[in-house]
Amino acid sequence: MCRFDKIINKEIPSTIVYEDDKVLAFRDISPQAPTHILIIPKVKDGLTGLSKAEERHCDILGRLLYTAKLVAKQEGLEDGFRIVINEGQGMSISLPHSRPSLRGASDELATWLRWNC
């Protein structure tokens, strides 16, 4: 059982911003931007990354993206937002769990400034 499974099972505390029967969205504990929310499926059905997706995962993937839209609205990201999905060991993926992260458009400038100034 990975860390995200423990968060879903409420064995590890998290700051949940959205939850339904299929997905859980919570604030990243090591945010890379002022708004950094992870969105994870409650049931993976073998979906451990985008490169492992099969046709049967279309509902899960669609639900993750739709949830990103709901959470962005809830978070007041009227100026826009970005969905980030890192894939593979070359992207420093440490947990086998497909998980888009949501970041606000204005957060991109703050992140750029932090890394480039």
N, C-alpha and C positions, 0 to 999 in steps of 0.2 A: 504494500500500500504506500503510495507516494504522499508527499506533503499536501498536494492539492486534494487528494482523497480524504485526508484527515481534516482539511478545512471544510469540505463538503459535509463530513460527518460531525462537524462542530467539535472535533477533538483538539484542534488548534484554533485559537481565537483569531478573528479577522474582522476588518471593518467592512461589513457587507453593505453594498449600495443598492443591490437588486437581487432578487431571488424569485424563481418560479419552480415548477416541477421539473424543468429540463436544464436550466442553467443557474449559475451563481456568479455574480459580479462583485468584486471586492477591491479595495485599494491595495496597491502594491506596497510591500513593507520596505522596499528599496527603490522608491520612485526615481525614474529617469527624467521626469518632467513634473511640474506642479500638479497636473491632473494625470494620474497614471493608474488606470483601473484594469485589472485582469478579468477576463470573462471566460469561464470554463464550463464545459458540459458536465452534468451530473452523471451521465452514463456515457462512457467513451465508445463502447461497442468496437473496440480494437483501433479506434482513431487515436494514435499516439503522436501524430504530426500530419501536416498537410500532404507530405509526400506519400503517406500511407493511406490517404483517402480513397475510398471506393464509392461506387454509386450509392450504396446503402447509407452512406454518411451525408448525403445531400441535405437531409432534414436537420441533422445536427449542425452542419456548417451554416445553413441558412438561419437557424435559430441564433447562433452565435453572432452573426452580423446584424440581424434584426435587433437583438438585445443591445448591441453597441449603439445603434440609433436611439433606442429608448433611453439608455443611460446617458448618452450625450445630451439629449434634451433635458433630462432630469438634472444634470450637472450644469446646465446653463451655457453650453458650448455653442452659442448662436453664431459665432464667427467661423465655426467649422471645427472639424476634428480629424484625426488621423487614426487609422487602424493599422497596427503593426503585428505581423505574424512572422516570427523568426522560425527558421527551419534548419535542422541538421546540426551536427556537432561543430561545424565551422562557425556557427552563430552562437556558440556558448550555451547551447540548450542543455540544461541540467536535469530536467524532469520530463519523462515521456508522457506528456499531456498536451494536446493541442489547445492553445490558449491565445486568442487575440488580445492585445492590449489596446486600450483607448487612450488617446492623448489629445488635448485641446489644441486648436490651431495656434493660439497665442503662446502655448507652451513650447512650440517649436523654436521661437525666437529666444526664449529664456534658456532652452537647452543649448542652442547654438552659442549664445553668449557665454554660458558657463564653460563650454569646451574650447572656445576660440578667443577669449579675451583674457 
